[in-house]
Amino acid sequence: MSRDALHALTAVLGEGAVITDPDITASYRQDRAFDPDAGMPLAVVRPRSTEEVSATLKWASAHHISVVPRGAGTGLSGGSTAQDGAVVLSTERMRTITIDTATRVAITQPGALNAEVKAAAAAQGLWYPPDPSSFEICSIGGNIATNAGGLCCVKYGVTTDYVLGMQVVLADGTVLKLGGPRLKDVAGLSLTKLFVGSEGTLGVITEVTLRLLPCQPTPCTVVATFSSVHDATDAVLAITAQIRPSMLEFMDSVAINAVEDKLKMGLDRAAGAMLVARSDERGHTSTEDAELIARIFTDHHAAEVFSTDDEEEGEAFVAARRFAIPAVEAKGSLLLEDVGVPLPKLAQLVEGVEAIAAQHRLLISVIAHAGDGNTHPLIVHDPTDPDESRRAQTAFGQIMIWPSHWAAPSPVSTVSDDSRSRGWAIRWVPRYSRSIAGSSRRSTRTESSIPAR
């Protein structure tokens, strides 16, 4: 690639939009997955508008340059890992947010942080529900590209449930406007939903219209510890059979102790599992739900049950659950992925992971959005130790295929869409995506002229 070609792109986008300093571009090589195979990008492009994204993709297409879209770089699954000689297209300068209170939507550029959208909505008495644990630092564009979930997904769903429309740019620079500020939009194919979760393979999202809800009432929070994982997961089944909590989260003993090591909040280190539940129903219903949850916890042999309707007290326990991944990560590098299971199989997955951890002499934690069966196995390892890295990779593979032994002919688990499948996980995707679905995806990607990756 000649300097003249890069200068031509700079002339179109303006000073500061194209970065070639290797000391700076190196910081854009990877996200928080820290992929050891990440390449060195040729340049980092930081557009401010749809027009500048279109110009960049036209330029890249003309020069046969790979493009790697990037949001805030907080992903844990390697979605924005660069290739040697690629251009990283960062949306970090695309941050505008507009709230339309009449139609209850937010119109935002992809670089806006999830927390910024929440704050802008809250200032108008509205609420954007999706809340991944990294909501304070992750971008809306990244959330949409990965169809991010969060702690309240058991009741309120995930990102795709709030995307009403978007503007996207295809690899050749073509701009598409999909959907809009309408709750019902069923004419033709649902291309908006096709782009949600596509991880930049179909195009670059440059603007999105998000559905907002009225502000969430102050929730009641119920926390319980259990000596047995089975008791905890049986309690989950009993709760979801009767009510729809706004949060129902699981932490195993490894996560409990890792969080306690850092936060010193008095968590029970001897507990085998901890559940954090919330109800945000209006009026007295929230209190009634909390009382029901507490009774169910007690009936399922909880060692300790704590209930509160104080927002700060409740948020302290929610923050502990959000902190679980960083707390476990403090013990070493992580291999992690999302594994979705039917709720009755949750205990079996946790126990299976414990057996795999013992077999390979590794520290492995499981945290979960227990209300919908989406789990996060976290494998701690030292990447500088070849033997331990090999054992970690083997354990990762066993965790990914373990649930397929539970039932035949179809596996009862899947690589879930909370963080998306990248890196190590990509080799197991075919197990859960049958040939027809895989062929359909390949055909769709070919016809849409995806950016080279």
matplotlib code that plots the C-alpha trace (Angstrom):
import matplotlib.pyplot as plt

x = [0.0, 1.5, 1.6, -0.1, -3.2, -3.3, -2.8, -5.8, -8.0, -6.7, -7.6, -11.2, -11.6, -9.6, -6.6, -6.6, -9.0, -6.3, -3.6, -0.5, 1.8, 2.7, 2.8, -0.9, -2.1, -0.6, -3.2, -6.0, -4.7, -7.1, -10.0, -10.0, -9.8, -6.1, -5.8, -2.1, -2.4, -3.6, -1.9, -0.6, -3.1, -1.9, -3.9, -6.7, -9.5, -11.7, -14.7, -17.3, -20.2, -22.0, -20.5, -16.9, -17.5, -18.8, -15.8, -13.5, -15.1, -15.1, -11.4, -10.7, -12.7, -10.8, -7.4, -8.4, -7.8, -9.4, -11.5, -12.0, -14.9, -14.2, -16.3, -14.9, -12.6, -14.1, -15.2, -14.1, -14.4, -11.9, -14.4, -12.2, -8.9, -6.9, -5.1, -1.7, -2.2, -5.8, -7.5, -9.2, -12.4, -13.0, -16.4, -15.1, -15.7, -19.3, -21.0, -24.1, -27.3, -30.8, -33.8, -37.3, -39.7, -42.8, -42.0, -39.8, -36.7, -33.0, -31.3, -27.6, -24.3, -22.5, -19.6, -21.9, -21.4, -24.3, -24.1, -24.4, -27.5, -29.0, -28.1, -29.6, -32.8, -33.0, -32.8, -36.0, -37.8, -37.0, -34.9, -32.8, -32.8, -29.9, -27.2, -24.1, -21.7, -19.4, -22.2, -20.2, -17.5, -18.9, -20.4, -23.9, -22.4, -20.5, -23.6, -25.6, -22.8, -22.7, -26.4, -25.3, -27.5, -27.1, -28.3, -31.9, -32.3, -34.4, -37.3, -36.4, -34.6, -31.4, -30.2, -32.1, -35.4, -34.7, -33.3, -36.0, -33.9, -30.3, -28.2, -25.4, -22.7, -21.8, -18.3, -18.6, -19.7, -23.4, -25.5, -28.7, -31.4, -33.3, -36.4, -37.2, -39.1, -42.0, -42.9, -44.4, -42.4, -43.1, -43.0, -40.4, -37.5, -36.3, -32.9, -32.5, -32.5, -30.1, -27.5, -27.9, -25.3, -23.5, -20.2, -19.4, -19.3, -22.2, -21.5, -20.7, -23.5, -23.4, -26.7, -29.3, -32.8, -33.4, -36.7, -37.0, -39.2, -40.6, -38.2, -37.7, -39.3, -36.9, -36.5, -36.5, -33.4, -33.1, -29.7, -29.1, -26.2, -26.4, -24.0, -25.1, -25.2, -28.2, -30.2, -29.5, -30.5, -33.6, -34.5, -34.1, -36.5, -39.1, -38.9, -39.1, -42.1, -44.1, -42.9, -40.7, -38.0, -36.2, -32.9, -31.8, -28.0, -25.7, -22.2, -20.2, -17.8, -14.8, -16.5, -17.8, -14.2, -12.7, -15.1, -14.6, -10.8, -11.3, -14.3, -14.2, -18.0, -18.5, -19.6, -19.7, -16.5, -17.8, -20.9, -21.2, -23.3, -25.0, -28.1, -29.0, -32.6, -34.7, -38.3, -39.2, -43.0, -44.9, -46.8, -47.0, -46.3, -42.6, -42.6, -44.8, -42.4, -39.5, -41.2, -42.0, -38.4, -37.1, -39.5, -38.4, -34.7, -35.5, -37.5, -34.5, -32.1, -30.4, -27.8, -28.5, -31.2, -31.0, -33.8, -33.9, -35.9, -33.1, -31.6, -28.1, -28.0, -29.4, -27.0, -24.0, -24.9, -25.6, -22.2, -20.6, -22.1, -21.0, -17.5, -17.2, -15.4, -12.8, -12.3, -11.7, -9.5, -7.3, -6.1, -4.8, -5.6, -9.0, -10.4, -14.2, -17.3, -21.0, -22.7, -26.5, -28.3, -31.9, -32.5, -32.9, -29.3, -27.7, -26.4, -25.1, -23.1, -21.6, -20.7, -19.3, -17.1, -15.9, -14.9, -13.0, -11.2, -10.1, -9.0, -6.8, -5.6, -7.1, -9.1, -12.4, -15.4, -19.0, -21.2, -24.6, -27.7, -29.5, -33.0, -32.4, -29.6, -26.8, -23.6, -20.0, -17.3, -14.1, -10.9, -7.9, -4.5, -1.0, -0.4, 3.3, 3.2, 2.9, 1.7, -0.9, -2.1, -2.4, -4.5, -6.7, -7.4, -8.2, -10.5, -12.2, -12.9, -14.3, -16.6, -17.9, -18.7, -19.6, -23.4, -23.7, -23.4, -26.5, -29.1, -29.3, -29.5, -29.5, -27.2, -28.9, -26.6, -25.4, -22.8, -25.0, -25.0, -24.2, -20.6, -20.6, -18.4, -14.8, -11.3, -11.2, -15.0, -15.3, -14.2, -17.2, -19.9, -20.5, -21.6, -24.5, -25.2, -26.3, -25.3, -28.3, -28.0, -24.3, -24.9, -27.5, -25.1, -22.4, -24.7, -26.0, -22.5, -21.4, -24.4, -24.0, -20.4, -19.0, -15.9, -12.9, -11.9]
y = [0.0, 3.3, 6.4, 8.3, 6.0, 6.7, 10.4, 10.3, 8.9, 11.4, 14.2, 13.0, 12.4, 15.3, 15.6, 13.2, 10.7, 8.4, 7.2, 5.3, 5.9, 2.3, 3.1, 4.1, 1.6, -1.2, -0.3, -1.1, -4.6, -6.4, -6.2, -7.5, -11.1, -10.3, -12.7, -13.7, -14.0, -10.4, -8.7, -5.2, -2.9, -0.7, 2.2, 3.1, 5.2, 7.2, 8.6, 10.9, 10.3, 7.8, 9.6, 9.2, 5.5, 5.1, 6.9, 4.6, 1.4, 2.5, 3.3, -0.1, -2.0, -0.2, -1.1, -4.6, -3.8, -5.8, -3.7, -4.6, -2.6, -1.7, -0.1, 0.5, -2.5, -4.0, -7.3, -10.5, -12.7, -11.3, -9.7, -6.7, -8.6, -7.0, -8.7, -7.7, -4.9, -4.4, -1.1, -0.8, 1.3, 2.7, 4.4, 6.0, 9.6, 8.8, 9.6, 11.7, 10.8, 12.2, 11.3, 11.5, 11.5, 11.4, 8.1, 6.9, 6.2, 7.0, 7.8, 7.3, 6.8, 3.6, 5.0, 6.2, 4.2, 2.1, 4.1, 7.4, 6.2, 5.1, 8.5, 10.5, 8.4, 8.8, 12.5, 12.4, 9.9, 6.9, 3.8, 1.7, -1.8, -3.8, -3.8, -5.9, -6.0, -3.6, -1.1, 1.8, 1.3, -0.6, 1.0, 0.7, -0.3, -3.2, -4.2, -4.4, -6.2, -8.9, -8.8, -8.2, -9.3, -8.4, -8.9, -7.9, -10.0, -12.6, -10.2, -7.5, -9.4, -8.6, -5.9, -7.2, -6.6, -2.8, -2.2, -0.6, 0.6, 1.4, 2.9, 0.6, 0.8, -2.2, -3.1, -1.2, 2.0, 1.6, 3.1, 1.3, 2.7, -0.1, 0.0, 3.2, 4.5, 2.2, -0.7, -2.7, -2.9, -6.2, -5.3, -7.5, -9.3, -8.2, -7.0, -4.9, -8.1, -9.7, -7.1, -7.4, -9.9, -10.0, -8.7, -6.3, -9.1, -7.7, -4.0, -1.2, 0.2, 4.0, 5.0, 3.1, 3.7, 2.2, 1.5, 3.0, 2.1, 4.2, 4.5, 1.3, 1.4, 0.9, -2.9, -5.1, -7.3, -10.8, -12.5, -16.0, -18.4, -22.2, -25.0, -26.9, -25.9, -28.2, -26.4, -23.1, -24.2, -25.9, -22.6, -20.9, -23.4, -22.8, -19.0, -19.0, -21.3, -18.8, -15.2, -13.3, -11.6, -8.7, -10.3, -13.8, -14.2, -17.1, -17.1, -20.3, -20.6, -19.6, -16.3, -15.7, -16.0, -14.0, -11.1, -11.3, -11.1, -7.8, -6.1, -7.4, -7.2, -10.1, -12.8, -16.3, -18.0, -21.4, -21.1, -23.4, -20.9, -17.4, -16.1, -12.5, -11.9, -8.7, -7.8, -4.4, -4.8, -1.6, -1.1, -3.8, -6.6, -6.0, -6.6, -9.7, -11.1, -10.5, -12.3, -15.2, -15.4, -15.3, -18.2, -20.2, -19.7, -20.8, -23.8, -24.8, -24.9, -21.5, -21.0, -17.3, -15.0, -11.2, -9.0, -5.2, -2.6, -0.1, 0.8, 1.3, -1.9, -3.9, -2.3, -3.3, -7.0, -6.4, -4.6, -7.7, -9.9, -7.4, -7.5, -11.3, -11.4, -8.8, -10.4, -13.9, -12.3, -10.8, -14.4, -14.8, -14.6, -15.9, -18.1, -17.6, -18.0, -18.2, -21.5, -21.6, -24.5, -25.3, -24.4, -28.0, -28.6, -25.7, -27.7, -30.4, -27.9, -26.4, -29.8, -30.8, -27.7, -28.6, -32.0, -30.6, -28.1, -31.0, -33.1, -30.4, -28.9, -25.5, -22.8, -22.5, -20.4, -20.4, -17.3, -17.2, -15.3, -18.1, -16.9, -17.8, -20.4, -18.3, -19.3, -17.9, -20.5, -18.6, -20.6, -19.0, -19.8, -18.4, -17.8, -17.8, -21.4, -23.7, -26.7, -24.7, -23.0, -26.4, -27.7, -24.6, -25.0, -28.6, -27.8, -25.1, -27.6, -30.1, -27.4, -26.5, -30.0, -31.4, -30.6, -32.5, -35.7, -35.0, -35.7, -37.1, -36.4, -32.6, -31.0, -29.3, -26.4, -23.8, -21.2, -18.3, -14.8, -12.7, -12.0, -13.8, -16.6, -15.7, -17.0, -20.5, -20.9, -20.5, -24.1, -25.4, -23.3, -25.9, -28.3, -26.0, -24.6, -27.4, -27.5, -25.8, -22.9, -22.6, -22.6, -19.9, -17.7, -18.1, -17.3, -14.2, -13.0, -13.5, -11.7, -8.8, -8.2, -8.3, -6.4, -8.6, -10.0]
z = [0.0, -1.1, 1.1, -1.7, -1.3, 2.4, 1.8, -0.6, 2.2, 4.6, 2.2, 2.1, 5.8, 7.2, 9.5, 12.5, 10.9, 9.6, 12.0, 10.8, 13.8, 14.8, 18.5, 18.3, 15.8, 18.0, 20.7, 18.2, 17.4, 19.6, 22.1, 25.7, 24.3, 23.9, 21.0, 20.7, 16.9, 16.4, 13.5, 13.0, 11.2, 8.3, 9.7, 12.0, 10.5, 12.8, 10.8, 12.2, 9.9, 7.6, 4.6, 5.9, 6.6, 3.1, 1.7, 3.8, 2.6, -1.1, -0.7, 1.0, -1.7, -4.5, -2.9, -1.8, 1.9, 4.7, 7.1, 10.8, 12.4, 16.0, 18.7, 22.2, 22.1, 25.3, 23.7, 25.3, 22.3, 19.8, 17.4, 16.6, 16.4, 13.6, 10.7, 9.3, 6.8, 7.6, 8.3, 11.6, 11.3, 14.7, 15.5, 18.6, 17.3, 16.2, 19.6, 18.9, 20.8, 20.2, 22.3, 20.8, 23.8, 21.6, 19.9, 22.8, 20.7, 20.9, 17.6, 18.2, 16.4, 17.1, 19.2, 22.0, 25.1, 26.5, 29.7, 27.7, 26.0, 29.4, 30.9, 27.9, 28.1, 31.9, 31.6, 29.7, 32.0, 29.8, 30.0, 27.7, 29.3, 27.8, 30.4, 29.7, 32.7, 30.8, 30.1, 31.4, 28.8, 25.9, 22.8, 21.4, 18.0, 19.6, 21.6, 18.3, 16.4, 19.1, 20.1, 23.7, 26.6, 30.2, 33.7, 33.1, 29.9, 31.8, 31.7, 29.2, 26.5, 24.7, 22.3, 19.3, 21.1, 21.2, 17.7, 15.5, 12.6, 11.5, 8.8, 7.5, 5.0, 2.9, 1.7, -1.5, 0.3, -0.4, 2.3, 3.4, 5.7, 7.4, 9.6, 11.6, 14.7, 14.3, 16.6, 13.8, 10.5, 8.8, 5.1, 3.4, 4.9, 8.4, 7.3, 10.5, 12.5, 10.1, 10.9, 14.7, 15.8, 12.5, 14.0, 11.1, 8.5, 6.5, 6.9, 9.3, 11.4, 11.4, 13.0, 15.1, 16.3, 19.7, 21.5, 24.9, 27.9, 30.7, 33.6, 35.6, 39.1, 42.1, 42.3, 45.3, 45.6, 47.2, 47.6, 48.8, 49.2, 48.9, 49.9, 46.8, 43.2, 42.7, 45.5, 43.8, 40.3, 41.7, 43.2, 39.8, 38.3, 41.0, 40.6, 36.9, 37.0, 39.0, 38.2, 35.8, 37.8, 36.4, 37.3, 38.3, 38.4, 39.4, 40.8, 41.7, 44.6, 42.5, 41.5, 45.0, 46.4, 43.6, 44.2, 47.9, 47.5, 45.7, 47.3, 50.9, 51.3, 53.5, 51.0, 52.3, 51.1, 52.0, 49.8, 46.7, 44.9, 45.2, 43.5, 43.0, 42.1, 41.5, 40.9, 39.5, 39.2, 40.1, 43.3, 45.9, 43.4, 43.6, 47.4, 46.9, 44.3, 46.6, 49.5, 47.1, 46.0, 49.6, 50.5, 47.5, 48.5, 52.0, 50.8, 48.7, 51.7, 51.3, 53.9, 54.1, 52.5, 52.4, 51.1, 50.6, 48.9, 49.4, 46.0, 47.1, 49.1, 46.2, 43.7, 45.9, 45.2, 41.6, 41.3, 42.9, 40.2, 37.5, 38.9, 38.7, 35.4, 36.3, 39.7, 38.2, 35.5, 38.2, 38.9, 35.3, 31.6, 30.7, 28.0, 28.0, 25.9, 26.4, 26.6, 26.7, 28.3, 29.2, 32.8, 34.0, 32.8, 34.5, 37.5, 35.3, 33.3, 36.4, 37.8, 34.4, 34.4, 37.9, 36.7, 33.7, 35.9, 38.2, 35.3, 33.9, 37.1, 36.3, 38.0, 36.2, 37.3, 36.0, 36.3, 34.6, 33.7, 35.5, 34.5, 30.8, 31.0, 29.5, 31.2, 31.1, 31.8, 32.7, 32.3, 34.2, 32.7, 32.2, 28.5, 29.0, 30.3, 27.2, 29.2, 31.1, 27.9, 26.2, 29.1, 29.1, 25.4, 25.8, 28.7, 26.6, 23.9, 26.4, 27.9, 24.4, 23.4, 26.9, 26.7, 23.4, 25.3, 27.4, 24.7, 21.2, 18.4, 19.1, 21.7, 24.5, 24.6, 22.1, 21.7, 22.9, 21.4, 24.4, 23.5, 20.1, 18.9, 18.1, 18.6, 20.1, 20.0, 16.2, 15.6, 17.6, 15.9, 13.2, 15.9, 16.6, 13.2, 10.9, 7.2, 5.8, 8.2, 7.5, 3.7, 4.1, 6.1, 3.6, 0.7, 2.5, 3.2, -0.4, -1.8, 0.6, -0.4, 3.1, 4.1, 3.9, 7.2]

ax = plt.figure().add_subplot(projection="3d")
ax.plot(x, y, z, "-o")
ax.set_aspect("equal")
plt.show()
